[in-house]
Amino acid sequence: MTRRAIIERTIRAINQLPDEKAKEISDFVDFVMKRHEETQLTEGIQKLTAQSQTFDFLNDEEDLYSEADLKEVYNG
């Protein structure tokens, strides 16, 4: 089913409902839109963070400790 067909089918169904039920659908659409926007925002922030060079300096830092510094080895 195409997007246009889904929209038209939904509009026909909403037009047949009482006002109270149409309001419920409107509230649900608001909820879905907000959740979608939040998901997009979160994904955008994750993408920016992943591509950021903010912590690249840590890659050049030498290791301060090695396995030789361990007092006890944990073999979980």
ROMARFI-617374 format. One record per atom (N, C-alpha, C): residue number from 1; residue in one letter; atom name; x negated, y, z negated. Coordinates in steps of 0.2 Angstrom, whole numbers, plus 5000, padded with zeros to 4 digits. Layout:
BEGIN
<site><num>NUM</num><residuo>A</residuo><atomo>CA</atomo><px>X</px><py>Y</py><pz>Z</pz></site>
...
end
This chain:
BEGIN
<site><num>1</num><residuo>M</residuo><atomo>N</atomo><px>4996</px><py>4994</py><pz>5000</pz></site>
<site><num>1</num><residuo>M</residuo><atomo>CA</atomo><px>5000</px><py>5000</py><pz>5000</pz></site>
<site><num>1</num><residuo>M</residuo><atomo>C</atomo><px>4995</px><py>5006</py><pz>5000</pz></site>
<site><num>2</num><residuo>T</residuo><atomo>N</atomo><px>4997</px><py>5011</py><pz>5004</pz></site>
<site><num>2</num><residuo>T</residuo><atomo>CA</atomo><px>4993</px><py>5017</py><pz>5005</pz></site>
<site><num>2</num><residuo>T</residuo><atomo>C</atomo><px>4995</px><py>5022</py><pz>4999</pz></site>
<site><num>3</num><residuo>R</residuo><atomo>N</atomo><px>4990</px><py>5026</py><pz>4998</pz></site>
<site><num>3</num><residuo>R</residuo><atomo>CA</atomo><px>4991</px><py>5031</py><pz>4993</pz></site>
<site><num>3</num><residuo>R</residuo><atomo>C</atomo><px>4997</px><py>5035</py><pz>4994</pz></site>
<site><num>4</num><residuo>R</residuo><atomo>N</atomo><px>4999</px><py>5037</py><pz>5000</pz></site>
<site><num>4</num><residuo>R</residuo><atomo>CA</atomo><px>5005</px><py>5041</py><pz>5002</pz></site>
<site><num>4</num><residuo>R</residuo><atomo>C</atomo><px>5011</px><py>5037</py><pz>5000</pz></site>
<site><num>5</num><residuo>A</residuo><atomo>N</atomo><px>5011</px><py>5031</py><pz>5002</pz></site>
<site><num>5</num><residuo>A</residuo><atomo>CA</atomo><px>5017</px><py>5026</py><pz>5000</pz></site>
<site><num>5</num><residuo>A</residuo><atomo>C</atomo><px>5018</px><py>5025</py><pz>4993</pz></site>
<site><num>6</num><residuo>I</residuo><atomo>N</atomo><px>5012</px><py>5025</py><pz>4989</pz></site>
<site><num>6</num><residuo>I</residuo><atomo>CA</atomo><px>5013</px><py>5024</py><pz>4982</pz></site>
<site><num>6</num><residuo>I</residuo><atomo>C</atomo><px>5016</px><py>5031</py><pz>4979</pz></site>
<site><num>7</num><residuo>I</residuo><atomo>N</atomo><px>5014</px><py>5036</py><pz>4981</pz></site>
<site><num>7</num><residuo>I</residuo><atomo>CA</atomo><px>5016</px><py>5043</py><pz>4979</pz></site>
<site><num>7</num><residuo>I</residuo><atomo>C</atomo><px>5024</px><py>5043</py><pz>4980</pz></site>
<site><num>8</num><residuo>E</residuo><atomo>N</atomo><px>5026</px><py>5042</py><pz>4986</pz></site>
<site><num>8</num><residuo>E</residuo><atomo>CA</atomo><px>5033</px><py>5042</py><pz>4988</pz></site>
<site><num>8</num><residuo>E</residuo><atomo>C</atomo><px>5037</px><py>5038</py><pz>4984</pz></site>
<site><num>9</num><residuo>R</residuo><atomo>N</atomo><px>5035</px><py>5031</py><pz>4983</pz></site>
<site><num>9</num><residuo>R</residuo><atomo>CA</atomo><px>5038</px><py>5026</py><pz>4980</pz></site>
<site><num>9</num><residuo>R</residuo><atomo>C</atomo><px>5039</px><py>5029</py><pz>4972</pz></site>
<site><num>10</num><residuo>T</residuo><atomo>N</atomo><px>5034</px><py>5031</py><pz>4970</pz></site>
<site><num>10</num><residuo>T</residuo><atomo>CA</atomo><px>5034</px><py>5034</py><pz>4963</pz></site>
<site><num>10</num><residuo>T</residuo><atomo>C</atomo><px>5039</px><py>5040</py><pz>4962</pz></site>
<site><num>11</num><residuo>I</residuo><atomo>N</atomo><px>5039</px><py>5044</py><pz>4967</pz></site>
<site><num>11</num><residuo>I</residuo><atomo>CA</atomo><px>5044</px><py>5050</py><pz>4967</pz></site>
<site><num>11</num><residuo>I</residuo><atomo>C</atomo><px>5051</px><py>5048</py><pz>4967</pz></site>
<site><num>12</num><residuo>R</residuo><atomo>N</atomo><px>5052</px><py>5043</py><pz>4971</pz></site>
<site><num>12</num><residuo>R</residuo><atomo>CA</atomo><px>5059</px><py>5040</py><pz>4972</pz></site>
<site><num>12</num><residuo>R</residuo><atomo>C</atomo><px>5061</px><py>5037</py><pz>4965</pz></site>
<site><num>13</num><residuo>A</residuo><atomo>N</atomo><px>5057</px><py>5034</py><pz>4962</pz></site>
<site><num>13</num><residuo>A</residuo><atomo>CA</atomo><px>5059</px><py>5030</py><pz>4956</pz></site>
<site><num>13</num><residuo>A</residuo><atomo>C</atomo><px>5060</px><py>5036</py><pz>4950</pz></site>
<site><num>14</num><residuo>I</residuo><atomo>N</atomo><px>5056</px><py>5041</py><pz>4950</pz></site>
<site><num>14</num><residuo>I</residuo><atomo>CA</atomo><px>5056</px><py>5046</py><pz>4945</pz></site>
<site><num>14</num><residuo>I</residuo><atomo>C</atomo><px>5063</px><py>5050</py><pz>4946</pz></site>
<site><num>15</num><residuo>N</residuo><atomo>N</atomo><px>5065</px><py>5051</py><pz>4952</pz></site>
<site><num>15</num><residuo>N</residuo><atomo>CA</atomo><px>5071</px><py>5055</py><pz>4954</pz></site>
<site><num>15</num><residuo>N</residuo><atomo>C</atomo><px>5077</px><py>5051</py><pz>4951</pz></site>
<site><num>16</num><residuo>Q</residuo><atomo>N</atomo><px>5077</px><py>5044</py><pz>4951</pz></site>
<site><num>16</num><residuo>Q</residuo><atomo>CA</atomo><px>5082</px><py>5040</py><pz>4949</pz></site>
<site><num>16</num><residuo>Q</residuo><atomo>C</atomo><px>5083</px><py>5040</py><pz>4941</pz></site>
<site><num>17</num><residuo>L</residuo><atomo>N</atomo><px>5078</px><py>5042</py><pz>4937</pz></site>
<site><num>17</num><residuo>L</residuo><atomo>CA</atomo><px>5077</px><py>5041</py><pz>4930</pz></site>
<site><num>17</num><residuo>L</residuo><atomo>C</atomo><px>5081</px><py>5047</py><pz>4927</pz></site>
<site><num>18</num><residuo>P</residuo><atomo>N</atomo><px>5083</px><py>5046</py><pz>4921</pz></site>
<site><num>18</num><residuo>P</residuo><atomo>CA</atomo><px>5086</px><py>5052</py><pz>4917</pz></site>
<site><num>18</num><residuo>P</residuo><atomo>C</atomo><px>5080</px><py>5056</py><pz>4915</pz></site>
<site><num>19</num><residuo>D</residuo><atomo>N</atomo><px>5081</px><py>5063</py><pz>4913</pz></site>
<site><num>19</num><residuo>D</residuo><atomo>CA</atomo><px>5076</px><py>5068</py><pz>4912</pz></site>
<site><num>19</num><residuo>D</residuo><atomo>C</atomo><px>5071</px><py>5065</py><pz>4906</pz></site>
<site><num>20</num><residuo>E</residuo><atomo>N</atomo><px>5074</px><py>5062</py><pz>4901</pz></site>
<site><num>20</num><residuo>E</residuo><atomo>CA</atomo><px>5070</px><py>5060</py><pz>4896</pz></site>
<site><num>20</num><residuo>E</residuo><atomo>C</atomo><px>5064</px><py>5055</py><pz>4898</pz></site>
<site><num>21</num><residuo>K</residuo><atomo>N</atomo><px>5066</px><py>5050</py><pz>4902</pz></site>
<site><num>21</num><residuo>K</residuo><atomo>CA</atomo><px>5061</px><py>5045</py><pz>4905</pz></site>
<site><num>21</num><residuo>K</residuo><atomo>C</atomo><px>5056</px><py>5048</py><pz>4910</pz></site>
<site><num>22</num><residuo>A</residuo><atomo>N</atomo><px>5059</px><py>5053</py><pz>4914</pz></site>
<site><num>22</num><residuo>A</residuo><atomo>CA</atomo><px>5054</px><py>5057</py><pz>4918</pz></site>
<site><num>22</num><residuo>A</residuo><atomo>C</atomo><px>5049</px><py>5061</py><pz>4914</pz></site>
<site><num>23</num><residuo>K</residuo><atomo>N</atomo><px>5051</px><py>5063</py><pz>4909</pz></site>
<site><num>23</num><residuo>K</residuo><atomo>CA</atomo><px>5046</px><py>5067</py><pz>4904</pz></site>
<site><num>23</num><residuo>K</residuo><atomo>C</atomo><px>5041</px><py>5062</py><pz>4902</pz></site>
<site><num>24</num><residuo>E</residuo><atomo>N</atomo><px>5043</px><py>5056</py><pz>4900</pz></site>
<site><num>24</num><residuo>E</residuo><atomo>CA</atomo><px>5038</px><py>5051</py><pz>4898</pz></site>
<site><num>24</num><residuo>E</residuo><atomo>C</atomo><px>5033</px><py>5049</py><pz>4903</pz></site>
<site><num>25</num><residuo>I</residuo><atomo>N</atomo><px>5035</px><py>5049</py><pz>4909</pz></site>
<site><num>25</num><residuo>I</residuo><atomo>CA</atomo><px>5031</px><py>5048</py><pz>4915</pz></site>
<site><num>25</num><residuo>I</residuo><atomo>C</atomo><px>5026</px><py>5053</py><pz>4916</pz></site>
<site><num>26</num><residuo>S</residuo><atomo>N</atomo><px>5029</px><py>5059</py><pz>4915</pz></site>
<site><num>26</num><residuo>S</residuo><atomo>CA</atomo><px>5024</px><py>5065</py><pz>4915</pz></site>
<site><num>26</num><residuo>S</residuo><atomo>C</atomo><px>5019</px><py>5065</py><pz>4910</pz></site>
<site><num>27</num><residuo>D</residuo><atomo>N</atomo><px>5021</px><py>5064</py><pz>4904</pz></site>
<site><num>27</num><residuo>D</residuo><atomo>CA</atomo><px>5016</px><py>5063</py><pz>4898</pz></site>
<site><num>27</num><residuo>D</residuo><atomo>C</atomo><px>5011</px><py>5058</py><pz>4900</pz></site>
<site><num>28</num><residuo>F</residuo><atomo>N</atomo><px>5013</px><py>5052</py><pz>4902</pz></site>
<site><num>28</num><residuo>F</residuo><atomo>CA</atomo><px>5008</px><py>5047</py><pz>4904</pz></site>
<site><num>28</num><residuo>F</residuo><atomo>C</atomo><px>5003</px><py>5049</py><pz>4909</pz></site>
<site><num>29</num><residuo>V</residuo><atomo>N</atomo><px>5006</px><py>5053</py><pz>4914</pz></site>
<site><num>29</num><residuo>V</residuo><atomo>CA</atomo><px>5001</px><py>5055</py><pz>4920</pz></site>
<site><num>29</num><residuo>V</residuo><atomo>C</atomo><px>4996</px><py>5060</py><pz>4917</pz></site>
<site><num>30</num><residuo>D</residuo><atomo>N</atomo><px>4999</px><py>5064</py><pz>4912</pz></site>
<site><num>30</num><residuo>D</residuo><atomo>CA</atomo><px>4994</px><py>5069</py><pz>4909</pz></site>
<site><num>30</num><residuo>D</residuo><atomo>C</atomo><px>4988</px><py>5065</py><pz>4905</pz></site>
<site><num>31</num><residuo>F</residuo><atomo>N</atomo><px>4990</px><py>5060</py><pz>4902</pz></site>
<site><num>31</num><residuo>F</residuo><atomo>CA</atomo><px>4986</px><py>5055</py><pz>4898</pz></site>
<site><num>31</num><residuo>F</residuo><atomo>C</atomo><px>4981</px><py>5052</py><pz>4903</pz></site>
<site><num>32</num><residuo>V</residuo><atomo>N</atomo><px>4983</px><py>5049</py><pz>4908</pz></site>
<site><num>32</num><residuo>V</residuo><atomo>CA</atomo><px>4979</px><py>5046</py><pz>4913</pz></site>
<site><num>32</num><residuo>V</residuo><atomo>C</atomo><px>4974</px><py>5051</py><pz>4916</pz></site>
<site><num>33</num><residuo>M</residuo><atomo>N</atomo><px>4976</px><py>5057</py><pz>4918</pz></site>
<site><num>33</num><residuo>M</residuo><atomo>CA</atomo><px>4972</px><py>5062</py><pz>4921</pz></site>
<site><num>33</num><residuo>M</residuo><atomo>C</atomo><px>4967</px><py>5064</py><pz>4916</pz></site>
<site><num>34</num><residuo>K</residuo><atomo>N</atomo><px>4968</px><py>5065</py><pz>4910</pz></site>
<site><num>34</num><residuo>K</residuo><atomo>CA</atomo><px>4964</px><py>5067</py><pz>4904</pz></site>
<site><num>34</num><residuo>K</residuo><atomo>C</atomo><px>4958</px><py>5062</py><pz>4904</pz></site>
<site><num>35</num><residuo>R</residuo><atomo>N</atomo><px>4960</px><py>5055</py><pz>4903</pz></site>
<site><num>35</num><residuo>R</residuo><atomo>CA</atomo><px>4956</px><py>5050</py><pz>4903</pz></site>
<site><num>35</num><residuo>R</residuo><atomo>C</atomo><px>4951</px><py>5049</py><pz>4909</pz></site>
<site><num>36</num><residuo>H</residuo><atomo>N</atomo><px>4954</px><py>5050</py><pz>4914</pz></site>
<site><num>36</num><residuo>H</residuo><atomo>CA</atomo><px>4950</px><py>5050</py><pz>4921</pz></site>
<site><num>36</num><residuo>H</residuo><atomo>C</atomo><px>4945</px><py>5056</py><pz>4921</pz></site>
<site><num>37</num><residuo>E</residuo><atomo>N</atomo><px>4947</px><py>5062</py><pz>4919</pz></site>
<site><num>37</num><residuo>E</residuo><atomo>CA</atomo><px>4942</px><py>5068</py><pz>4918</pz></site>
<site><num>37</num><residuo>E</residuo><atomo>C</atomo><px>4937</px><py>5066</py><pz>4913</pz></site>
<site><num>38</num><residuo>E</residuo><atomo>N</atomo><px>4938</px><py>5063</py><pz>4907</pz></site>
<site><num>38</num><residuo>E</residuo><atomo>CA</atomo><px>4933</px><py>5062</py><pz>4902</pz></site>
<site><num>38</num><residuo>E</residuo><atomo>C</atomo><px>4928</px><py>5057</py><pz>4905</pz></site>
<site><num>39</num><residuo>T</residuo><atomo>N</atomo><px>4931</px><py>5052</py><pz>4908</pz></site>
<site><num>39</num><residuo>T</residuo><atomo>CA</atomo><px>4926</px><py>5047</py><pz>4911</pz></site>
<site><num>39</num><residuo>T</residuo><atomo>C</atomo><px>4922</px><py>5050</py><pz>4916</pz></site>
<site><num>40</num><residuo>Q</residuo><atomo>N</atomo><px>4924</px><py>5054</py><pz>4921</pz></site>
<site><num>40</num><residuo>Q</residuo><atomo>CA</atomo><px>4920</px><py>5057</py><pz>4926</pz></site>
<site><num>40</num><residuo>Q</residuo><atomo>C</atomo><px>4915</px><py>5062</py><pz>4922</pz></site>
<site><num>41</num><residuo>L</residuo><atomo>N</atomo><px>4917</px><py>5065</py><pz>4917</pz></site>
<site><num>41</num><residuo>L</residuo><atomo>CA</atomo><px>4912</px><py>5069</py><pz>4913</pz></site>
<site><num>41</num><residuo>L</residuo><atomo>C</atomo><px>4907</px><py>5065</py><pz>4910</pz></site>
<site><num>42</num><residuo>T</residuo><atomo>N</atomo><px>4909</px><py>5060</py><pz>4907</pz></site>
<site><num>42</num><residuo>T</residuo><atomo>CA</atomo><px>4904</px><py>5055</py><pz>4903</pz></site>
<site><num>42</num><residuo>T</residuo><atomo>C</atomo><px>4899</px><py>5052</py><pz>4909</pz></site>
<site><num>43</num><residuo>E</residuo><atomo>N</atomo><px>4901</px><py>5050</py><pz>4914</pz></site>
<site><num>43</num><residuo>E</residuo><atomo>CA</atomo><px>4897</px><py>5047</py><pz>4919</pz></site>
<site><num>43</num><residuo>E</residuo><atomo>C</atomo><px>4892</px><py>5053</py><pz>4922</pz></site>
<site><num>44</num><residuo>G</residuo><atomo>N</atomo><px>4895</px><py>5059</py><pz>4923</pz></site>
<site><num>44</num><residuo>G</residuo><atomo>CA</atomo><px>4890</px><py>5064</py><pz>4925</pz></site>
<site><num>44</num><residuo>G</residuo><atomo>C</atomo><px>4885</px><py>5066</py><pz>4920</pz></site>
<site><num>45</num><residuo>I</residuo><atomo>N</atomo><px>4887</px><py>5066</py><pz>4914</pz></site>
<site><num>45</num><residuo>I</residuo><atomo>CA</atomo><px>4882</px><py>5067</py><pz>4909</pz></site>
<site><num>45</num><residuo>I</residuo><atomo>C</atomo><px>4876</px><py>5062</py><pz>4909</pz></site>
<site><num>46</num><residuo>Q</residuo><atomo>N</atomo><px>4879</px><py>5055</py><pz>4909</pz></site>
<site><num>46</num><residuo>Q</residuo><atomo>CA</atomo><px>4874</px><py>5050</py><pz>4909</pz></site>
<site><num>46</num><residuo>Q</residuo><atomo>C</atomo><px>4869</px><py>5050</py><pz>4915</pz></site>
<site><num>47</num><residuo>K</residuo><atomo>N</atomo><px>4872</px><py>5052</py><pz>4921</pz></site>
<site><num>47</num><residuo>K</residuo><atomo>CA</atomo><px>4868</px><py>5053</py><pz>4927</pz></site>
<site><num>47</num><residuo>K</residuo><atomo>C</atomo><px>4863</px><py>5058</py><pz>4926</pz></site>
<site><num>48</num><residuo>L</residuo><atomo>N</atomo><px>4865</px><py>5064</py><pz>4924</pz></site>
<site><num>48</num><residuo>L</residuo><atomo>CA</atomo><px>4860</px><py>5069</py><pz>4922</pz></site>
<site><num>48</num><residuo>L</residuo><atomo>C</atomo><px>4855</px><py>5067</py><pz>4918</pz></site>
<site><num>49</num><residuo>T</residuo><atomo>N</atomo><px>4857</px><py>5064</py><pz>4912</pz></site>
<site><num>49</num><residuo>T</residuo><atomo>CA</atomo><px>4852</px><py>5062</py><pz>4907</pz></site>
<site><num>49</num><residuo>T</residuo><atomo>C</atomo><px>4847</px><py>5057</py><pz>4910</pz></site>
<site><num>50</num><residuo>A</residuo><atomo>N</atomo><px>4849</px><py>5052</py><pz>4914</pz></site>
<site><num>50</num><residuo>A</residuo><atomo>CA</atomo><px>4845</px><py>5047</py><pz>4917</pz></site>
<site><num>50</num><residuo>A</residuo><atomo>C</atomo><px>4840</px><py>5050</py><pz>4922</pz></site>
<site><num>51</num><residuo>Q</residuo><atomo>N</atomo><px>4842</px><py>5055</py><pz>4926</pz></site>
<site><num>51</num><residuo>Q</residuo><atomo>CA</atomo><px>4838</px><py>5058</py><pz>4931</pz></site>
<site><num>51</num><residuo>Q</residuo><atomo>C</atomo><px>4833</px><py>5064</py><pz>4927</pz></site>
<site><num>52</num><residuo>S</residuo><atomo>N</atomo><px>4835</px><py>5065</py><pz>4921</pz></site>
<site><num>52</num><residuo>S</residuo><atomo>CA</atomo><px>4831</px><py>5071</py><pz>4918</pz></site>
<site><num>52</num><residuo>S</residuo><atomo>C</atomo><px>4824</px><py>5069</py><pz>4917</pz></site>
<site><num>53</num><residuo>Q</residuo><atomo>N</atomo><px>4819</px><py>5074</py><pz>4917</pz></site>
<site><num>53</num><residuo>Q</residuo><atomo>CA</atomo><px>4812</px><py>5073</py><pz>4916</pz></site>
<site><num>53</num><residuo>Q</residuo><atomo>C</atomo><px>4810</px><py>5075</py><pz>4909</pz></site>
<site><num>54</num><residuo>T</residuo><atomo>N</atomo><px>4815</px><py>5076</py><pz>4905</pz></site>
<site><num>54</num><residuo>T</residuo><atomo>CA</atomo><px>4814</px><py>5079</py><pz>4898</pz></site>
<site><num>54</num><residuo>T</residuo><atomo>C</atomo><px>4809</px><py>5075</py><pz>4894</pz></site>
<site><num>55</num><residuo>F</residuo><atomo>N</atomo><px>4810</px><py>5068</py><pz>4894</pz></site>
<site><num>55</num><residuo>F</residuo><atomo>CA</atomo><px>4805</px><py>5064</py><pz>4890</pz></site>
<site><num>55</num><residuo>F</residuo><atomo>C</atomo><px>4800</px><py>5061</py><pz>4894</pz></site>
<site><num>56</num><residuo>D</residuo><atomo>N</atomo><px>4798</px><py>5063</py><pz>4900</pz></site>
<site><num>56</num><residuo>D</residuo><atomo>CA</atomo><px>4793</px><py>5060</py><pz>4904</pz></site>
<site><num>56</num><residuo>D</residuo><atomo>C</atomo><px>4786</px><py>5061</py><pz>4900</pz></site>
<site><num>57</num><residuo>F</residuo><atomo>N</atomo><px>4785</px><py>5065</py><pz>4896</pz></site>
<site><num>57</num><residuo>F</residuo><atomo>CA</atomo><px>4779</px><py>5066</py><pz>4892</pz></site>
<site><num>57</num><residuo>F</residuo><atomo>C</atomo><px>4777</px><py>5060</py><pz>4888</pz></site>
<site><num>58</num><residuo>L</residuo><atomo>N</atomo><px>4783</px><py>5056</py><pz>4886</pz></site>
<site><num>58</num><residuo>L</residuo><atomo>CA</atomo><px>4781</px><py>5050</py><pz>4882</pz></site>
<site><num>58</num><residuo>L</residuo><atomo>C</atomo><px>4778</px><py>5045</py><pz>4886</pz></site>
<site><num>59</num><residuo>N</residuo><atomo>N</atomo><px>4779</px><py>5045</py><pz>4892</pz></site>
<site><num>59</num><residuo>N</residuo><atomo>CA</atomo><px>4776</px><py>5040</py><pz>4897</pz></site>
<site><num>59</num><residuo>N</residuo><atomo>C</atomo><px>4768</px><py>5040</py><pz>4897</pz></site>
<site><num>60</num><residuo>D</residuo><atomo>N</atomo><px>4766</px><py>5046</py><pz>4896</pz></site>
<site><num>60</num><residuo>D</residuo><atomo>CA</atomo><px>4759</px><py>5048</py><pz>4896</pz></site>
<site><num>60</num><residuo>D</residuo><atomo>C</atomo><px>4755</px><py>5047</py><pz>4890</pz></site>
<site><num>61</num><residuo>E</residuo><atomo>N</atomo><px>4759</px><py>5046</py><pz>4884</pz></site>
<site><num>61</num><residuo>E</residuo><atomo>CA</atomo><px>4756</px><py>5046</py><pz>4878</pz></site>
<site><num>61</num><residuo>E</residuo><atomo>C</atomo><px>4753</px><py>5039</py><pz>4876</pz></site>
<site><num>62</num><residuo>E</residuo><atomo>N</atomo><px>4748</px><py>5039</py><pz>4873</pz></site>
<site><num>62</num><residuo>E</residuo><atomo>CA</atomo><px>4745</px><py>5032</py><pz>4872</pz></site>
<site><num>62</num><residuo>E</residuo><atomo>C</atomo><px>4748</px><py>5029</py><pz>4866</pz></site>
<site><num>63</num><residuo>D</residuo><atomo>N</atomo><px>4748</px><py>5022</py><pz>4866</pz></site>
<site><num>63</num><residuo>D</residuo><atomo>CA</atomo><px>4751</px><py>5019</py><pz>4861</pz></site>
<site><num>63</num><residuo>D</residuo><atomo>C</atomo><px>4747</px><py>5020</py><pz>4854</pz></site>
<site><num>64</num><residuo>L</residuo><atomo>N</atomo><px>4750</px><py>5021</py><pz>4849</pz></site>
<site><num>64</num><residuo>L</residuo><atomo>CA</atomo><px>4747</px><py>5022</py><pz>4842</pz></site>
<site><num>64</num><residuo>L</residuo><atomo>C</atomo><px>4746</px><py>5015</py><pz>4839</pz></site>
<site><num>65</num><residuo>Y</residuo><atomo>N</atomo><px>4750</px><py>5010</py><pz>4840</pz></site>
<site><num>65</num><residuo>Y</residuo><atomo>CA</atomo><px>4749</px><py>5004</py><pz>4837</pz></site>
<site><num>65</num><residuo>Y</residuo><atomo>C</atomo><px>4749</px><py>4998</py><pz>4842</pz></site>
<site><num>66</num><residuo>S</residuo><atomo>N</atomo><px>4746</px><py>4993</py><pz>4840</pz></site>
<site><num>66</num><residuo>S</residuo><atomo>CA</atomo><px>4747</px><py>4987</py><pz>4844</pz></site>
<site><num>66</num><residuo>S</residuo><atomo>C</atomo><px>4749</px><py>4981</py><pz>4840</pz></site>
<site><num>67</num><residuo>E</residuo><atomo>N</atomo><px>4749</px><py>4975</py><pz>4843</pz></site>
<site><num>67</num><residuo>E</residuo><atomo>CA</atomo><px>4751</px><py>4969</py><pz>4839</pz></site>
<site><num>67</num><residuo>E</residuo><atomo>C</atomo><px>4746</px><py>4967</py><pz>4834</pz></site>
<site><num>68</num><residuo>A</residuo><atomo>N</atomo><px>4740</px><py>4970</py><pz>4835</pz></site>
<site><num>68</num><residuo>A</residuo><atomo>CA</atomo><px>4734</px><py>4968</py><pz>4830</pz></site>
<site><num>68</num><residuo>A</residuo><atomo>C</atomo><px>4736</px><py>4972</py><pz>4823</pz></site>
<site><num>69</num><residuo>D</residuo><atomo>N</atomo><px>4740</px><py>4977</py><pz>4824</pz></site>
<site><num>69</num><residuo>D</residuo><atomo>CA</atomo><px>4741</px><py>4981</py><pz>4818</pz></site>
<site><num>69</num><residuo>D</residuo><atomo>C</atomo><px>4747</px><py>4978</py><pz>4813</pz></site>
<site><num>70</num><residuo>L</residuo><atomo>N</atomo><px>4750</px><py>4973</py><pz>4816</pz></site>
<site><num>70</num><residuo>L</residuo><atomo>CA</atomo><px>4755</px><py>4969</py><pz>4812</pz></site>
<site><num>70</num><residuo>L</residuo><atomo>C</atomo><px>4752</px><py>4965</py><pz>4806</pz></site>
<site><num>71</num><residuo>K</residuo><atomo>N</atomo><px>4756</px><py>4966</py><pz>4801</pz></site>
<site><num>71</num><residuo>K</residuo><atomo>CA</atomo><px>4754</px><py>4962</py><pz>4795</pz></site>
<site><num>71</num><residuo>K</residuo><atomo>C</atomo><px>4757</px><py>4955</py><pz>4795</pz></site>
<site><num>72</num><residuo>E</residuo><atomo>N</atomo><px>4763</px><py>4955</py><pz>4798</pz></site>
<site><num>72</num><residuo>E</residuo><atomo>CA</atomo><px>4767</px><py>4949</py><pz>4798</pz></site>
<site><num>72</num><residuo>E</residuo><atomo>C</atomo><px>4771</px><py>4949</py><pz>4805</pz></site>
<site><num>73</num><residuo>V</residuo><atomo>N</atomo><px>4771</px><py>4943</py><pz>4808</pz></site>
<site><num>73</num><residuo>V</residuo><atomo>CA</atomo><px>4774</px><py>4942</py><pz>4814</pz></site>
<site><num>73</num><residuo>V</residuo><atomo>C</atomo><px>4781</px><py>4939</py><pz>4813</pz></site>
<site><num>74</num><residuo>Y</residuo><atomo>N</atomo><px>4786</px><py>4942</py><pz>4816</pz></site>
<site><num>74</num><residuo>Y</residuo><atomo>CA</atomo><px>4793</px><py>4939</py><pz>4815</pz></site>
<site><num>74</num><residuo>Y</residuo><atomo>C</atomo><px>4795</px><py>4935</py><pz>4821</pz></site>
<site><num>75</num><residuo>N</residuo><atomo>N</atomo><px>4796</px><py>4929</py><pz>4821</pz></site>
<site><num>75</num><residuo>N</residuo><atomo>CA</atomo><px>4798</px><py>4924</py><pz>4826</pz></site>
<site><num>75</num><residuo>N</residuo><atomo>C</atomo><px>4805</px><py>4922</py><pz>4826</pz></site>
<site><num>76</num><residuo>G</residuo><atomo>N</atomo><px>4810</px><py>4927</py><pz>4825</pz></site>
<site><num>76</num><residuo>G</residuo><atomo>CA</atomo><px>4817</px><py>4927</py><pz>4825</pz></site>
<site><num>76</num><residuo>G</residuo><atomo>C</atomo><px>4820</px><py>4920</py><pz>4826</pz></site>
end
